[in-house]
Amino acid sequence: MIRFSGVVKKFGDHVVLDELDFTVAPGEFVSLIGPSGSGKTTILRLLMTLEKVNGGTIHVGGECLSHVRRGERRVPADEKHLRVMRRRIGMVFQQFNLFPNMNVLRNITEAPVRSLGLAPAEAEQRARELLGLVGLEDKADAHPTRLSGGQQQRVAIARALAMRPDVLLLDEVTSALDPELVADVLRVLRDIATTTDITILCVTHEMQFAQDVSDRVMMFDHGRVLEDAVPEKLFTAPEHERTKEFLRAVIDRR
């Protein structure tokens, strides 16, 4: 479902991703772990087309995200192609980014109606089903300012799912939450992982969550994948010394 082939991303002279290669199969839940600045969030931003590659290619669902063919040449993707590809990908950010002037229901239905052309009644039915999935059936008419941080993040997850994406990207979705609110959001993500066939790429520092839910875990450092293994292997018998150091630091800090 996702393939990075020799992807290079630079900011000025700073190389963030260094000829990165990896794949994610359809329906897989893959967690990206590693120190801050290792390139994890940049991967998500490239998939969301918020950044452009400096080298290499990205494919989503067999179609090239980063480039299009013009005769015999491969050229950077134009805005029309990017709009089509974005519909296949949903993202939940650290901050909730809900529209404060809209109630919860409209926050979820706005994009499907405007971008996918869904009938309002169909979009509303889907939104109410998703509110049930995230445990907020009774908050459809509430405005975001009336919700806790954990509730707002669950609405953001429902909003991303409302676009029926093939791929869901999660960027440290619990980092802005108070500790007592984290469990509810992680429970929702566990439910999504086990009850849908969406491909999920998750940047997280929640090591127990990554261990419990992931099909695979990739350890990043300096724009490269140091280890790529099933959680049972990576968390109990990591091979790379840098992985061992990182896990000790994160676990001890918690």
Buried (B, 14 or more C-beta within 10 A) or exposed (E): BBBBBEBBBBEEEEBBBBBBEBEBEEBBBBBBBBBEBBBBBBBBBBBBBEBEBEBBBBBBBEEBBBBBEEEEEEEEBEEEBBEEBBBBBBBBBBBBEBEEEBBBBBBBBBBBBEEEEBEEEEBBEBBBEBBEBBBBEEBBEBBBEEBEBBBBBBBBBBBBBBBBBBBBBBBBBBBBBEEEBBEBBBBBBBEBBEEEEBBBBBBBBBBEBBBEBBBBBBBBBBBBBBBBBEBEBBBEEBEEEBBBEBBEEBEEEE
